[in-house]
Amino acid sequence: MNNGNTASTTGARNTATTTDAPSTAHAPSTAHAPGTTDAPSTAHAPGTTDAPSTAHAPGTPGAPRKQRRRRRAAERRPRFAIAVTALFFALLYLPVGVVVLFSFNSQKSLTVFEDVSLRWYTAFLHDDVILDSLGMSLRVSLVAMAGSLVLGVALALGLVRSRSRLGSFAGLVMLVPLITPEIVTGVAAMLLFKGLGITLSTTTVMLAEITFSISYVTVILRSRIAALNPEVEEAAMDLGATRRQALRLVTLPALLPSILASAVLIFALVFDDFVLAYFTTGVDPQPLSVRIYSAIRFGVQPTINAVGTLMLAGSVGLIVLALAIPRLFGRRGGLDLLSGK
């Protein structure tokens, strides 16, 4: 009996083994033909992570966090550069802001602001000495503007139209006053007038300012003249106009925006100039900048704050006008003309 039961049990186990073998050998089910999409889905073990899902190309929504952080860091603004720029402008314009603020102070104090008042502007309008200096500065600025424009336009035309080596050399020489320290120009002008026996007065200031301003006008107009088409002027002469008529009717109208911008810029520069005016002015009357310096030497008065504020407002207005005039005519701005772009 026992041998029979053992034999039957062994036969049952062998039968179960033979019937279960095909269920564990799934090689044919995993050997898919190339190009099928079922192989990756059946090749994963239970509990494993989907590795191919994290291998996306950079820039896709599923990009790794490190790449996202690097991209965000590259897109951030340079905070250090912004801080340095803000500090620079603060140190540059904070003193100017203090002058403007205390020009409206009702008290004489230059350290404590009490109340808003126009007291010092009224005092400025009733100060005859400062008003005389203001009138002289305006006269010097207007004369220097007119003289430098006439000479600068002629010189710019000559430098552009000249094709000789002397013209190129003269063009380089015209840049020297722009890079030379103004104090050197002022001392040289004073020594020249003293050597010629000319008494320092308003006339000497005008001559010195005209000489100093010619370079600015020439540089501004030279780039504009070089951009003009010479065939337009030649066409006017072919139609019967003389060279002077072509210059007056064709060339100068084309240069009008640059001429106006140069005029306003020269007026602002001469009106604010101190170094050249200090070395070439006489005793009385003195330009406004020199008068303010003389008054500060004996103590700062609140009236000086009002004068400085008015000079600042006038200078900023003139410079903005000089930069805006070419654009009103549909031309390049004053900054582009100065840079030669």
C-alpha positions in Angstrom: 0.0 0.0 0.0 2.6 2.5 0.9 4.6 1.7 -2.3 1.5 2.4 -4.3 0.7 5.7 -2.7 4.3 6.8 -3.1 4.2 6.0 -6.7 1.0 7.8 -7.3 2.3 10.9 -5.4 5.5 10.9 -7.4 3.5 10.6 -10.6 1.3 13.5 -9.6 4.3 15.7 -8.9 5.9 14.9 -12.2 2.7 15.7 -14.0 2.5 19.0 -12.2 6.1 19.8 -13.1 5.5 19.1 -16.7 2.3 21.1 -16.9 3.9 24.2 -15.1 7.0 24.4 -17.2 5.5 26.3 -20.1 4.0 28.9 -17.8 7.4 29.9 -16.5 9.3 30.1 -19.8 8.0 33.2 -21.5 10.9 33.8 -23.8 8.8 33.8 -26.9 6.5 36.4 -25.4 9.4 38.8 -24.7 11.2 38.3 -28.1 9.2 40.8 -30.1 10.2 41.8 -33.6 12.1 45.1 -34.1 9.9 48.1 -34.3 7.3 46.9 -31.8 6.3 49.0 -28.7 5.4 46.2 -26.3 9.0 45.2 -25.4 9.8 48.1 -23.0 6.4 47.7 -21.2 7.0 44.0 -20.5 10.7 44.3 -19.5 10.2 46.2 -16.2 10.3 44.3 -12.9 7.7 45.1 -10.3 8.6 48.0 -8.0 11.2 49.6 -10.3 11.1 53.2 -11.4 10.6 54.4 -15.0 14.1 55.4 -15.9 13.5 56.4 -19.5 10.8 59.0 -18.4 13.5 61.1 -16.7 15.9 61.3 -19.7 14.2 64.2 -21.6 16.0 66.7 -23.7 17.0 70.0 -22.1 14.4 72.7 -22.2 11.4 70.4 -22.1 8.8 70.6 -19.2 10.4 67.5 -17.7 13.9 68.9 -17.6 16.0 68.1 -14.5 15.9 70.6 -11.6 19.6 71.4 -12.0 19.1 72.6 -15.5 16.2 74.7 -14.4 18.1 76.3 -11.6 21.0 77.1 -14.0 18.7 78.7 -16.5 17.0 80.7 -13.7 20.4 81.8 -12.4 21.4 82.9 -15.9 18.2 84.9 -16.3 18.6 86.8 -12.9 19.7 90.4 -13.0 23.3 91.2 -11.8 22.5 92.5 -8.4 26.0 93.6 -7.7 26.2 95.7 -10.9 22.8 97.3 -10.1 24.0 98.1 -6.6 27.2 99.7 -7.8 25.3 101.8 -10.4 22.8 103.0 -7.8 25.6 103.9 -5.5 27.4 105.9 -8.2 24.3 107.9 -9.1 23.5 108.5 -5.5 27.0 109.9 -4.8 26.8 112.0 -8.0 23.4 113.5 -7.6 22.8 113.5 -3.9 24.7 116.8 -3.3 22.8 118.4 -6.2 19.6 117.3 -4.6 20.6 118.8 -1.3 21.3 122.2 -3.0 17.9 122.1 -4.7 16.2 121.1 -1.5 17.7 123.9 0.7 17.1 126.5 -2.0 13.4 126.3 -0.8 14.3 126.5 2.9 12.6 129.3 4.8 15.5 129.7 7.2 19.1 130.7 6.6 20.4 127.3 7.9 22.1 125.0 5.5 21.7 122.0 7.6 18.2 122.1 9.0 15.2 122.3 6.6 12.3 124.0 8.3 9.6 125.0 5.8 9.1 125.5 2.0 9.6 129.1 0.9 10.7 131.1 -2.1 12.6 133.6 0.1 16.1 133.0 -1.5 14.8 133.2 -5.0 13.3 136.6 -4.2 16.6 137.7 -2.7 18.4 136.6 -5.8 16.1 138.7 -8.0 16.9 141.8 -5.9 20.7 141.3 -5.8 22.1 143.7 -8.4 25.6 142.2 -8.3 24.5 138.7 -9.1 22.1 140.0 -11.8 24.9 141.9 -13.5 27.0 138.7 -13.5 24.0 136.8 -14.9 23.7 139.4 -17.7 27.4 139.1 -18.5 27.2 135.3 -18.6 24.3 135.5 -21.0 26.1 137.9 -23.3 29.3 135.8 -23.3 27.3 132.7 -24.1 25.4 134.3 -27.0 28.5 135.8 -28.6 30.5 132.5 -28.1 27.7 130.5 -29.6 27.4 132.8 -32.7 31.2 133.0 -33.3 31.9 129.3 -32.8 29.0 128.4 -35.2 30.3 130.6 -38.0 33.9 129.4 -37.7 32.9 125.8 -36.9 30.6 125.4 -39.9 33.3 126.8 -42.2 36.0 124.7 -40.7 33.9 121.5 -40.8 33.1 122.1 -44.5 36.7 122.7 -45.3 37.9 119.5 -43.4 35.3 117.3 -45.1 35.8 118.7 -48.6 39.5 118.8 -48.4 41.2 115.7 -49.8 44.8 116.6 -49.0 46.9 115.3 -46.2 46.9 118.7 -44.6 43.1 118.4 -44.1 43.4 115.0 -42.4 46.1 116.4 -40.1 43.9 119.5 -39.3 41.1 117.2 -38.4 43.2 115.4 -35.9 44.4 118.7 -34.4 40.8 119.8 -33.9 40.4 116.9 -31.4 43.2 118.1 -29.2 41.2 120.8 -27.4 38.6 118.2 -26.5 41.0 116.0 -24.7 43.2 118.7 -23.2 42.5 119.7 -19.6 40.6 123.0 -19.6 42.9 124.5 -17.0 45.7 124.2 -19.5 43.7 126.1 -22.1 42.7 128.7 -19.5 46.3 129.4 -18.4 47.5 129.5 -22.0 44.8 132.0 -22.9 45.7 134.2 -19.9 49.4 134.2 -20.8 48.6 135.0 -24.4 46.5 138.1 -23.5 49.1 139.2 -20.9 51.8 138.8 -23.5 50.0 140.9 -26.1 49.2 143.6 -23.5 45.5 143.0 -23.6 43.6 143.8 -20.4 41.4 141.0 -19.1 37.8 141.9 -19.5 34.6 140.7 -21.0 36.1 140.7 -24.5 38.9 138.3 -23.5 36.4 135.9 -22.0 34.4 136.0 -25.3 37.5 135.3 -27.4 38.6 132.5 -25.1 35.2 130.8 -25.1 34.9 131.1 -28.9 38.3 129.5 -29.4 37.4 126.7 -27.0 33.9 126.0 -28.5 35.0 125.7 -32.2 36.2 122.2 -31.7 32.7 121.0 -30.4 30.9 122.6 -33.4 33.4 121.2 -35.9 33.2 117.6 -34.5 29.4 117.6 -34.5 29.0 119.1 -38.0 31.8 117.2 -39.5 30.0 113.8 -39.1 26.8 115.3 -40.5 28.5 116.9 -43.6 30.2 113.6 -44.3 26.8 111.9 -44.4 25.4 114.3 -47.0 25.2 113.2 -50.6 27.5 115.5 -52.6 25.5 114.7 -55.8 22.6 116.9 -54.5 24.9 120.0 -54.4 26.3 119.1 -57.8 22.8 118.7 -59.2 22.0 122.2 -57.9 25.1 123.6 -59.7 24.1 121.7 -62.9 20.8 123.6 -62.8 22.5 126.9 -62.8 23.3 127.7 -59.1 26.7 128.9 -58.2 28.7 127.2 -55.5 27.7 129.8 -52.9 24.1 129.5 -53.9 24.2 125.7 -53.6 25.8 126.0 -50.2 23.2 128.5 -49.0 20.1 126.8 -50.6 21.0 123.1 -50.3 23.8 122.3 -47.9 23.1 124.7 -45.0 19.3 123.8 -44.9 20.4 120.1 -44.7 22.7 121.0 -41.8 20.1 123.1 -39.9 19.2 120.5 -37.3 22.8 119.9 -36.4 23.6 123.6 -36.4 20.7 124.3 -34.0 21.7 121.4 -31.7 25.3 122.7 -31.7 24.2 126.2 -30.9 22.1 125.1 -27.9 24.9 122.8 -26.6 27.5 125.5 -26.9 25.3 128.0 -25.1 24.9 125.6 -22.2 28.6 124.7 -22.0 29.8 128.4 -22.1 27.2 129.5 -19.6 28.3 126.9 -17.0 32.0 127.2 -17.7 34.1 128.3 -14.8 37.8 127.4 -15.4 38.3 129.3 -18.7 36.2 132.2 -17.4 38.2 132.4 -14.2 41.5 132.8 -15.9 40.4 135.3 -18.6 37.9 137.5 -16.8 38.5 141.0 -15.4 37.6 142.4 -12.0 34.1 143.6 -12.7 31.7 142.5 -14.0 32.5 138.8 -13.6 30.6 135.8 -15.1 28.0 134.2 -12.9 30.1 131.1 -12.2 33.1 133.1 -11.1 30.9 135.4 -9.0 29.4 132.4 -7.2 32.9 131.0 -6.5 33.9 134.4 -5.1 30.9 134.5 -2.8 31.4 131.0 -1.5 35.0 131.9 -0.4 33.5 134.3 2.2 30.8 131.8 3.4 28.0 130.0 1.7 24.8 132.0 1.5 21.4 130.4 0.9 21.0 132.6 -2.2 23.7 130.5 -3.8 21.4 127.5 -3.6 18.8 129.3 -5.5 21.2 130.5 -8.1 22.6 127.0 -8.5 19.2 125.5 -8.8 18.3 128.0 -11.6 21.5 127.3 -13.4 21.0 123.6 -13.2 17.4 123.8 -14.5 18.5 126.1 -17.4 21.5 123.8 -18.3 19.4 120.7 -18.3 16.7 122.3 -20.4 19.2 123.5 -22.9 20.9 120.2 -23.2 17.6 118.3 -23.6 16.6 120.8 -26.3 20.0 120.3 -28.1 19.4 116.5 -28.1 15.8 116.8 -29.1 16.1 119.3 -32.0 17.6 116.8 -34.6 14.8 114.4 -33.8 12.2 117.0 -34.4 13.5 117.2 -38.0 13.6 113.5 -38.3 17.4 113.3 -38.0 19.7 111.5 -35.6 20.0 112.7 -32.0 22.7 114.9 -30.6 24.3 111.9 -28.8 24.6 110.0 -32.1 26.2 113.1 -33.7 28.7 113.5 -30.9 29.7 109.8 -31.1 29.8 109.9 -34.9 27.3 107.0 -35.4 
